[in-house]
Amino acid sequence: MNFRIWYDLFCFNNTRAALTPCACLCVKRDDHIMPRDLRIQIASCASLESRKSDVGAKSSHDRCSSDLEICHLLCLVIGDSLKVAPAIPKSAVSEGESVELQCNTTRGFAEHTFLSVTWSIRKGSSPLEEILTFGPDNKIKVGRHYTQRYTDGGLQLDLRGGGFYGLVLKRAKPSDQGKYVCMAQEWVRQGEEGRNWRKILEKSEEMGEVLVTPTELQFKVTLTASLNPQSTSEPTELRCEVLNLLHLQDGRLGVTWSYSTNTPGDVSQKKITIASVNEQGALIASSEYQQRLDSGDIAVTRRESNIFVLRMLQTRDADMGSYSCAVTAWKPASQSGWEKAKEVQSAPVTVQWTPKIPVLRVAAHRVREASTGGSTFEMSCQLTGQNLKNPGYSVLIRFEEILGGKSRKVLSLSQDSVLQLEEWSEPSRIDSVVLEKTGQLEYRFRLYGAQVTDRGFYYCDVTAWTRDQTQDWIKAISTESNKIQIDFVHTGPVFNISIHSEANNVLPGDTVQMKCVISVLDASPNTGDMAFNVRWFQNTDRAVNNGVQPLISMDRWGVVKKTGSNDTSLERTDMHTFILSLHKIQDRDVGEYYCSATPWLLSPATGAWNKEKDLISTSSFLFIKIELWESLKMPVGYGLTAAVIAGLLSVLLGLAVAHCCFSRNPMHTPRPRNKLMDLEMD
């Protein structure tokens, strides 16, 4: 019969002094003590609780003072006394509850021995899987598949003492279902300074089967509008709340916000995803709303663990529609990551208001009337706006020569108070027009030194602007005011213009002159008080009205300007006559010619030059006359030249051929005819 034996060996010196421990060994019957310990041969050891004897031994241990010592040997026999009593107080639990695995251990001898306890599980026919081991040196060893759970606090030891060892599985899962086993092991130290462990006893007991009833995840989702806009640009806030949340355990919540233009109950329109918050809490924006989310116009936040919020800082008309949120519950996957457990859709909430159409009215009033040429004209424009949030206004002054005719822009004042001349391009009169803001909703236009060409209808073209969430201006509405007329009586001279041409049919290369004569009727001002700006055009259409550049022109100071590289000249022979000369007439010069003149009069009262109405003459047509001989001279010449050249080429070609043919066999001589005649006679 074999025994596990514990030896207490003590070395004595010759003076029988205090006892000194020499070695601690655990061997079997007839085994030898390990090297470097006392080499003691056990003759026999009966099955006794303990036995004392004096043993003589030859020692090689460094603690013994001599080779031969008398040692007192205490032999203790440890029997198979380790017992395990497992218990599971509640073996049937619901998912999410805790499971207690209790192991009560007892042993007959506890001195110099150490205990370890291991909990394991067997799922179906699978091999035993270790969950956790405690001991023998008060250390914890966690099973390979339970490391993360232990780190997350899902495994908890209950060490009450007195041989009680407990393991609590928190937040039980369906995967925890199976048969549990508790194994106790008894250990002793071995080797130098007890660095190694040797297992001497082991006891394993089945604890029983644990049943985990899965619980269904339950929750409700409600969507409410905590801020509902009543007009454009007001904020909107939607609150998505998760209620009656049960059995989430280690799960997480996410949300997806959607929008559709349809009304609740109408499923004909497709939902558009605005943004979503995944199980990691990361915001994922859709492409349609990416820019607004980046700019902060739309914000998706999570105020509490169960409340999600969608906020639009400035709601647009296009945002009116139906909104909904879908809350997704995520649970840890069996291997790694997350898996969707449940999704609940909220009832839609409508964001709708009655659009308030912006209204803008403009009324123009005459402040100062231009009764004569050279006087000042002034009018004001009063604005009235409704349903416009923090508007800005831009004002454009327009002019029509006749009511309902083509309008011309004079100058404008932007919503940022930037003044700009539009089509008022006369250099000498740039400072004669003014537009300014005289009140919160009032603008005034002034025209200094009104002239005959300024007579017509003036009105304000006003545009209201509002700012969007990026503080950029957005056009809201435009309107026009009533029209104010400048219609003073012209008391100055009356001008007339005519055109005279020396010849209408000319030969190519000739020079033609055309006269533009301006006559003055009624009162005739002094010569120094009158000047003309004359322009000549070549076009079948009225180039003056179509913005075409003149062929050549002379301003009232006598400066001539020519367009392009045409061969023309312009001179003034007297105060009222302007002569156009066309040099070296060509085919391109054929066409219609007319002149246009703008009279300028010096006002005796103000000393300023006043522009009169433009004058346009009748048309004069220019043709090129080509005589018969002139028309045939060049074709005939070209024909004769070609015939002579062709004849010369034919003669040369004939001579060359003849030369080649007759010079081919120079040694050949023709046979005489007399020999043939002789033959015939014979």
C-alpha positions in Angstrom: 0.0 0.0 0.0 1.3 3.4 -1.0 1.1 6.5 1.2 1.8 10.1 0.7 4.1 10.9 3.5 5.2 14.3 5.0 8.7 14.3 6.7 9.9 16.8 9.2 13.6 16.3 9.5 15.7 18.1 12.1 19.5 18.0 12.5 21.1 17.7 15.9 24.6 18.7 16.8 26.8 16.8 19.3 25.8 19.1 22.1 22.1 18.4 21.7 21.4 22.1 21.1 18.3 23.7 19.6 16.6 22.0 16.8 17.4 23.3 13.3 15.1 22.4 10.3 17.0 20.5 7.7 14.6 19.5 5.0 10.9 19.1 4.2 10.1 16.3 1.8 7.0 14.4 0.5 7.8 11.0 -0.9 6.1 7.6 -1.4 7.0 4.4 0.4 10.4 3.1 -0.6 11.1 6.4 -2.4 14.5 8.1 -2.0 14.8 11.6 -0.8 15.7 14.2 -3.6 19.3 15.1 -4.1 20.8 17.8 -2.0 18.6 16.7 0.9 19.4 14.2 3.5 19.9 10.8 1.9 17.7 8.7 4.2 16.6 5.2 3.3 13.2 4.4 4.8 13.1 0.8 5.8 9.4 0.6 6.5 6.6 2.9 7.4 3.4 1.4 8.8 0.0 2.9 8.3 0.1 5.0 11.4 -1.0 8.6 12.1 2.5 9.4 13.1 5.8 7.6 14.0 8.9 8.9 15.7 12.3 7.2 15.4 15.9 8.0 15.5 17.6 7.5 12.2 21.2 7.5 11.3 22.0 8.9 8.0 24.9 10.1 6.0 24.1 13.7 5.2 25.2 15.8 2.2 23.0 18.8 3.2 24.7 22.1 3.8 22.9 22.7 7.0 24.3 19.6 8.7 27.5 20.2 10.5 29.0 16.7 9.9 28.6 13.8 7.7 27.0 11.6 10.4 24.2 13.1 12.4 21.4 11.6 14.4 18.1 13.0 13.1 14.7 12.8 14.7 12.1 11.9 12.1 8.4 12.7 12.3 6.4 10.8 9.7 2.9 12.1 9.0 0.5 10.2 6.7 -2.1 12.3 4.9 -5.1 10.3 3.9 -7.6 10.9 1.2 -9.7 13.3 3.3 -10.4 16.1 0.7 -14.2 16.5 0.2 -16.2 18.9 -2.1 -19.9 19.8 -1.5 -21.1 21.9 -4.5 -24.4 23.8 -4.5 -26.3 26.1 -6.9 -28.9 28.0 -4.9 -30.9 29.0 -8.0 -30.3 26.8 -11.0 -33.1 28.3 -13.2 -32.7 32.0 -13.8 -33.9 34.5 -16.4 -31.5 36.3 -18.7 -29.8 39.1 -17.0 -30.0 37.6 -13.5 -27.0 36.3 -11.5 -26.0 32.7 -11.0 -24.2 31.6 -7.8 -21.8 28.6 -8.0 -20.9 27.5 -4.5 -18.1 25.0 -3.6 -17.7 23.9 0.1 -14.4 22.1 0.7 -13.2 20.1 3.8 -9.9 18.3 4.4 -8.4 16.3 7.3 -5.0 17.9 7.3 -4.4 21.6 6.5 -0.9 22.2 7.8 1.7 22.9 5.1 -0.9 22.2 2.3 -2.7 24.6 0.0 -6.0 24.4 -1.8 -7.2 25.5 -5.3 -10.7 25.5 -6.7 -11.7 25.4 -10.3 -15.2 26.1 -11.8 -15.9 24.6 -15.2 -18.9 24.2 -17.6 -19.9 21.5 -20.1 -22.3 22.6 -22.8 -24.0 19.6 -24.3 -21.5 17.1 -25.6 -18.7 19.6 -25.7 -15.6 19.0 -23.6 -15.3 20.6 -20.2 -14.4 24.3 -20.4 -12.6 26.1 -17.6 -14.2 29.3 -16.3 -12.0 30.4 -13.4 -9.4 28.9 -11.0 -8.6 30.3 -7.6 -5.3 29.2 -5.8 -3.2 27.6 -4.7 -1.3 30.8 -4.1 -4.4 33.1 -3.9 -3.9 33.9 -7.6 -6.8 33.9 -10.1 -6.6 32.2 -13.5 -9.4 33.0 -16.0 -10.5 30.7 -18.8 -9.7 31.6 -22.4 -13.3 32.5 -23.3 -14.1 34.4 -20.1 -11.3 36.9 -20.0 -13.3 39.8 -21.3 -16.3 39.0 -19.1 -14.0 38.9 -16.0 -12.5 42.3 -17.1 -16.0 43.8 -17.4 -16.9 42.6 -13.9 -19.1 39.7 -15.1 -17.3 37.2 -12.8 -17.1 37.8 -9.1 -15.5 35.6 -6.4 -17.2 35.1 -3.0 -14.6 34.0 -0.5 -16.2 33.8 2.9 -13.6 31.5 4.5 -14.0 28.2 6.3 -13.6 26.2 3.1 -16.4 28.1 1.3 -15.6 29.2 -2.3 -18.2 30.9 -4.4 -18.3 32.2 -8.0 -21.1 34.6 -9.1 -21.9 34.9 -12.8 -23.5 38.3 -13.3 -25.9 39.2 -16.0 -26.5 35.6 -17.1 -26.8 34.9 -20.8 -28.3 32.1 -22.7 -24.8 30.9 -23.5 -24.3 30.3 -19.7 -26.7 27.4 -19.8 -25.0 24.0 -19.2 -23.7 21.6 -16.5 -21.2 23.0 -14.0 -18.4 21.2 -12.3 -16.4 22.1 -9.2 -12.9 20.7 -8.7 -10.7 21.1 -5.6 -7.0 20.3 -5.6 -4.6 20.1 -2.7 -1.0 21.2 -3.2 2.3 21.3 -1.4 5.5 23.2 -2.1 8.5 21.4 -3.4 12.0 22.3 -4.5 14.3 24.9 -3.4 12.6 27.4 -1.1 9.3 25.9 -2.1 9.2 27.5 -5.5 7.5 24.6 -7.2 4.0 23.2 -6.6 3.1 19.5 -6.4 -0.5 18.3 -6.5 -1.2 15.7 -3.9 -5.0 15.4 -3.9 -7.8 16.2 -6.3 -11.5 16.0 -6.0 -14.1 16.9 -8.6 -17.9 17.1 -8.2 -20.7 18.0 -10.6 -22.7 21.0 -9.4 -25.8 20.5 -11.5 -27.3 22.1 -14.6 -28.1 25.8 -14.9 -31.0 26.9 -17.1 -31.1 30.4 -18.4 -34.4 31.6 -19.8 -33.9 34.2 -22.5 -35.8 37.5 -21.9 -37.1 39.5 -24.9 -35.8 43.0 -25.2 -38.6 45.5 -24.8 -38.9 49.3 -25.2 -41.1 51.9 -26.8 -40.2 55.0 -28.8 -42.0 58.3 -28.7 -41.2 61.4 -30.9 -42.3 64.8 -29.9 -41.7 68.3 -31.3 -40.3 70.4 -28.4 -39.9 73.3 -30.7 -42.3 73.6 -33.7 -41.7 76.5 -36.1 -44.5 78.8 -37.1 -42.6 80.5 -39.9 -39.5 80.3 -42.0 -36.1 80.6 -40.3 -37.4 79.6 -36.9 -35.7 76.7 -35.0 -37.1 73.2 -34.9 -36.3 70.6 -32.2 -37.5 67.0 -32.3 -37.1 64.8 -29.2 -36.9 61.0 -29.6 -37.3 59.2 -26.3 -36.9 55.5 -25.4 -39.5 54.4 -22.7 -40.1 51.2 -20.7 -36.7 49.8 -21.6 -36.3 46.2 -20.3 -33.5 43.6 -20.6 -31.0 45.6 -22.4 -28.2 44.5 -20.1 -24.9 45.1 -21.8 -26.6 46.4 -25.0 -26.4 49.9 -26.5 -28.9 52.1 -28.3 -28.6 53.9 -31.6 -31.0 56.1 -33.6 -31.7 56.9 -37.3 -33.5 60.2 -38.2 -35.6 60.2 -41.4 -37.6 62.8 -43.4 -40.3 62.6 -46.1 -42.4 65.2 -47.8 -45.6 63.2 -47.5 -48.1 63.6 -44.7 -48.6 60.9 -42.1 -50.4 57.9 -43.4 -49.3 58.5 -47.0 -46.5 56.0 -47.9 -46.2 57.1 -51.5 -43.1 59.2 -50.8 -39.7 57.7 -50.1 -38.0 58.5 -46.8 -34.8 60.3 -46.8 -32.2 59.5 -44.1 -30.9 62.7 -42.4 -28.3 61.1 -40.0 -27.8 58.2 -37.7 -26.0 57.4 -34.5 -24.5 53.9 -34.4 -23.8 51.5 -31.5 -20.4 53.3 -31.0 -22.0 56.7 -30.6 -20.6 57.9 -33.9 -22.6 60.3 -36.1 -23.1 59.2 -39.7 -24.6 61.9 -42.0 -26.4 61.3 -45.3 -25.0 62.9 -48.5 -28.2 65.1 -48.8 -27.7 66.6 -45.3 -23.9 66.4 -45.0 -23.3 70.2 -45.7 -26.0 71.3 -43.3 -24.7 69.0 -40.5 -21.1 70.2 -41.1 -22.1 73.9 -41.0 -24.1 73.3 -37.8 -27.5 74.2 -39.3 -28.7 70.7 -38.2 -27.5 69.1 -35.0 -28.0 65.5 -33.9 -27.3 65.0 -30.2 -27.9 62.6 -27.3 -28.9 64.3 -24.1 -29.4 61.2 -21.9 -28.9 57.5 -22.4 -32.5 57.2 -23.7 -33.1 60.6 -25.3 -32.0 61.6 -28.8 -32.5 65.2 -30.2 -32.7 66.5 -33.8 -32.4 70.3 -34.0 -32.6 72.7 -37.0 -31.4 76.2 -36.2 -33.1 77.9 -39.1 -35.9 75.9 -40.7 -36.5 76.3 -44.4 -39.6 76.0 -46.4 -38.2 72.9 -47.9 -37.9 71.3 -44.5 -41.7 71.1 -44.1 -42.8 67.5 -44.0 -42.9 64.4 -41.9 -40.1 63.3 -39.5 -39.5 60.0 -37.7 -36.9 58.3 -35.6 -36.0 54.6 -35.5 -34.2 53.4 -32.3 -32.0 50.3 -32.7 -30.9 48.1 -29.8 -27.5 46.5 -30.1 -26.1 43.5 -28.1 -22.6 42.1 -28.0 -22.1 39.4 -30.6 -21.0 35.9 -29.6 -17.6 36.2 -31.1 -16.8 40.0 -31.2 -18.5 43.2 -32.2 -22.2 44.0 -32.0 -25.3 42.6 -33.5 -28.7 44.3 -34.0 -31.2 43.0 -31.5 -34.3 45.1 -32.1 -35.5 48.2 -33.9 -38.5 50.2 -33.1 -39.9 53.0 -35.3 -41.6 56.0 -33.9 -44.8 57.6 -35.1 -44.2 60.4 -37.6 -44.3 64.0 -36.5 -45.3 66.7 -39.0 -43.4 70.0 -39.2 -45.7 72.3 -41.0 -46.8 75.9 -41.0 -48.7 78.2 -43.2 -46.1 80.0 -45.3 -46.3 83.8 -44.9 -45.8 85.2 -48.4 -43.5 88.2 -48.2 -45.1 91.5 -49.3 -43.2 94.6 -50.5 -44.7 97.8 -51.7 -42.9 100.9 -53.1 -44.4 104.3 -53.6 -42.5 107.0 -55.5 -43.1 110.7 -54.8 -41.9 113.8 -56.5 -39.9 116.0 -54.2 -38.5 118.5 -56.6 -39.7 119.0 -60.2 -37.4 119.9 -63.1 -39.4 122.6 -64.8 -36.6 123.8 -67.1 -33.5 122.5 -68.6 -30.6 122.6 -66.2 -32.8 122.4 -63.1 -32.7 119.6 -60.4 -35.1 116.7 -60.3 -35.6 114.8 -57.0 -37.9 112.0 -56.1 -38.3 109.7 -53.0 -39.2 106.0 -52.7 -41.1 104.9 -49.6 -40.9 101.1 -48.8 -43.4 99.0 -46.9 -42.6 95.3 -46.2 -44.4 92.5 -44.5 -43.4 88.9 -43.5 -39.8 89.8 -44.0 -37.4 88.8 -41.2 -34.5 91.3 -40.7 -34.6 92.4 -44.4 -32.1 94.4 -46.4 -33.2 96.4 -49.4 -31.4 97.2 -52.7 -32.7 100.0 -54.8 -32.2 100.5 -58.6 -33.3 103.6 -60.4 -34.6 102.9 -63.9 -35.4 105.3 -66.8 -37.8 105.0 -69.7 -37.8 107.5 -72.5 -41.4 106.7 -73.4 -43.9 105.0 -71.1 -43.6 101.2 -71.5 -40.5 101.5 -73.6 -37.1 100.0 -73.1 -35.7 100.8 -69.6 -32.2 101.9 -68.9 -30.5 101.5 -65.5 -29.2 104.7 -64.0 -27.6 103.8 -60.7 -28.2 101.5 -57.7 -27.7 101.2 -54.0 -27.1 97.6 -52.7 -28.4 96.0 -49.5 -24.9 96.6 -48.1 -25.1 100.4 -49.0 -22.8 100.1 -52.0 -23.5 102.8 -54.6 -22.8 101.9 -58.2 -23.4 103.7 -61.6 -25.1 101.3 -64.0 -25.6 102.6 -67.5 -25.0 106.3 -66.7 -21.7 106.5 -68.6 -21.3 110.1 -69.6 -18.0 111.2 -68.1 -19.0 114.8 -67.8 -22.2 114.0 -65.9 -21.0 111.2 -63.5 -21.7 113.5 -60.5 -25.1 114.7 -61.7 -27.0 111.7 -60.3 -27.3 110.8 -56.5 -29.1 108.0 -54.7 -29.1 107.9 -50.9 -30.9 106.3 -48.0 -32.6 109.0 -46.0 -34.6 106.8 -43.6 -35.2 103.3 -42.4 -37.5 102.7 -45.4 -36.9 105.8 -47.5 -34.5 106.4 -50.5 -34.1 109.6 -52.5 -32.9 110.1 -56.1 -31.6 113.4 -57.4 -30.7 114.5 -60.9 -28.7 117.7 -61.2 -28.8 119.8 -64.4 -31.7 118.0 -66.2 -31.3 118.1 -69.9 -33.6 117.5 -72.9 -32.2 113.9 -73.2 -33.2 113.3 -69.5 -36.9 113.8 -70.2 -38.8 110.6 -69.6 -40.1 108.4 -66.7 -38.1 107.5 -63.6 -39.0 104.8 -61.0 -37.5 102.6 -58.3 -36.9 98.9 -58.7 -36.6 97.5 -55.1 -35.5 94.0 -54.0 -35.9 92.7 -50.4 -33.2 90.4 -49.1 -33.0 88.1 -46.0 -30.0 86.2 -44.6 -29.8 82.4 -44.4 -28.0 80.4 -41.7 -24.6 81.2 -43.3 -25.4 84.9 -43.1 -25.5 85.2 -46.9 -28.1 87.3 -48.6 -31.1 85.5 -50.2 -33.5 87.3 -52.5 -37.0 87.4 -51.0 -39.1 89.6 -53.3 -38.8 92.4 -55.8 -41.2 95.1 -56.9 -41.3 98.4 -58.8 -42.7 101.8 -57.8 -44.9 104.0 -59.8 -43.2 106.2 -62.4 -42.4 109.9 -62.1 -42.0 111.9 -65.3 -39.6 114.7 -66.2 -41.4 116.7 -68.9 -40.3 120.3 -69.0 -41.0 122.4 -72.1 -38.0 122.8 -74.4 -37.6 126.5 -75.3 -34.3 126.2 -77.1 -33.6 126.0 -80.8 -34.9 123.2 -83.0 -32.3 121.2 -85.0 -32.6 119.3 -88.2 -30.1 117.0 -89.9 -29.7 115.9 -93.5 -27.2 114.0 -95.6 -25.9 114.9 -99.1 -23.8 112.7 -101.4 -21.8 113.8 -104.5 -22.3 110.5 -106.3 -24.0 107.2 -105.6 -22.5 105.2 -108.4 -18.7 105.2 -108.4 -15.9 103.2 -109.9 -13.6 101.0 -107.8 -10.7 103.0 -106.4 -12.5 106.4 -106.5 -13.0 108.7 -103.5 -16.5 109.6 -102.4 -17.6 112.4 -100.1 -20.8 112.6 -98.1 -22.0 115.7 -96.2 -23.9 115.7 -92.9 -25.6 119.1 -92.6 -27.2 120.3 -89.3 -29.6 123.2 -89.6 -30.9 125.3 -86.7 -34.5 126.5 -86.7 -36.2 129.1 -84.5 -33.8 130.9 -82.2 -30.2 130.6 -83.2 -27.7 130.7 -80.4 -24.3 132.2 -80.6 -21.7 130.2 -82.4 -19.6 129.7 -79.2 -22.7 128.5 -77.3 -23.3 125.5 -79.6 -21.4 122.3 -80.4 -22.1 118.9 -82.0 -21.0 115.4 -81.6 -21.3 113.7 -85.0 -21.1 110.0 -85.8 -21.1 108.2 -89.2 -22.5 104.6 -89.5 -22.4 102.0 -92.3 -25.2 99.5 -91.7 -28.5 98.4 -93.0 -29.8 98.4 -89.4 -30.1 101.4 -87.2 -26.7 101.0 -85.5 -27.4 103.9 -83.1 -30.2 102.0 -81.4 -28.4 98.6 -81.5 -25.2 99.7 -79.8 -23.0 99.3 -82.9 -19.7 101.3 -82.9 -19.7 104.1 -85.5 -17.5 104.0 -88.6 -15.9 107.3 -87.6 -16.9 110.1 -85.1 -16.0 113.6 -84.0 -16.9 114.8 -80.5 -17.9 118.3 -79.6 -14.3 119.2 -78.9 -13.2 118.3 -82.5 -11.5 115.0 -81.6 -11.9 112.4 -84.4 -12.1 108.6 -83.5 -12.1 105.9 -86.1 -13.2 102.3 -85.6 -11.0 99.6 -87.1 -8.6 100.2 -90.1 -11.1 101.6 -92.6 -9.9 104.1 -95.1 -12.1 107.0 -94.1 -11.7 110.6 -92.9 -14.0 113.2 -91.3 -13.7 117.0 -91.3 -15.8 119.9 -90.3 -16.0 122.6 -93.0 -18.1 125.0 -91.0 -20.1 125.0 -87.8 -22.9 122.9 -89.2 -21.3 120.8 -92.0 -19.4 117.6 -91.5 -17.9 115.7 -94.5 -17.2 112.0 -94.6 -14.6 110.9 -97.2 -14.3 107.3 -98.4 -11.0 106.7 -100.1 -10.2 104.0 -102.6 -13.7 102.5 -102.8 -13.9 98.7 -102.7 -16.6 96.2 -102.8 -16.9 96.2 -99.0 -17.8 99.9 -99.0 -21.1 99.2 -100.8 -24.0 99.8 -98.5 -26.1 102.3 -96.5 -24.7 105.3 -94.8 -26.2 107.8 -92.4 -25.0 110.2 -89.8 -26.1 110.9 -86.2 -25.5 114.2 -84.3 -26.0 115.2 -80.7 -26.3 119.0 -80.1 -24.8 120.6 -77.0 -25.9 124.1 -75.9 -24.3 126.3 -73.3 -26.8 127.6 -70.8 -26.5 131.3 -70.2 -28.0 131.0 -66.7 -25.9 128.2 -65.3 -22.9 128.2 -67.6 -23.2 124.5 -68.1 -23.4 122.5 -71.3 -26.7 120.9 -71.9 -27.2 117.9 -74.1 -30.0 117.9 -76.6 -31.8 115.0 -78.1 -29.9 112.9 -80.7 -30.5 113.5 -84.4 -30.5 110.8 -87.0 -30.3 111.6 -90.7 -31.9 109.7 -93.6 -29.9 107.0 -95.4 -27.7 107.4 -98.5 -26.8 104.3 -100.6 -23.5 103.8 -102.2 -23.0 101.6 -105.3 -20.0 100.7 -107.4 -20.4 101.3 -111.2 -18.5 98.8 -113.4 -18.4 99.6 -117.3 -18.5 96.9 -120.0 -14.9 97.1 -121.1 -13.8 97.5 -117.5 -15.8 94.3 -116.7 -14.4 92.4 -119.7 -10.8 93.7 -119.7 -9.4 91.5 -117.1 -11.3 88.2 -118.2 -10.2 88.7 -121.8 -6.7 89.4 -120.9 -6.5 86.3 -118.7 -8.0 84.3 -121.6 -5.5 85.4 -124.2 -2.6 84.9 -121.9 -3.8 81.4 -121.2 -4.3 80.6 -125.0 -0.8 81.8 -125.8 0.8 79.7 -123.1 -1.2 76.6 -124.2 -0.1 77.1 -127.8 3.6 77.4 -126.9 3.4 74.3 -124.8 1.8 72.3 -127.7 4.6 73.4 -130.1 7.3 72.5 -127.7 5.6 69.1 -127.0 5.4 68.3 -130.7 9.1 69.1 -131.3 10.1 67.0 -128.5 8.2 64.0 -129.7 9.5 64.3 -133.3 13.0 64.5 -132.1 12.7 61.4 -130.0 11.1 59.3 -132.8 13.6 60.2 -135.7 16.7 60.0 -133.7 16.0 56.4 -132.4 18.1 54.5 -135.3 20.6 56.8 -137.0 22.5 54.0 -139.1 19.4 52.8 -141.0 19.1 53.6 -144.7 15.9 52.9 -146.7 16.0 50.2 -149.4 16.0 51.6 -153.0 12.9 51.0 -155.1 14.8 50.1 -158.3 15.7 46.6 -157.1 12.1 45.8 -156.6 11.4 46.9 -160.1 14.1 44.7 -161.5 12.8 41.7 -159.7 9.3 42.3 -161.2 10.7 42.5 -164.7 12.5 39.2 -164.3 
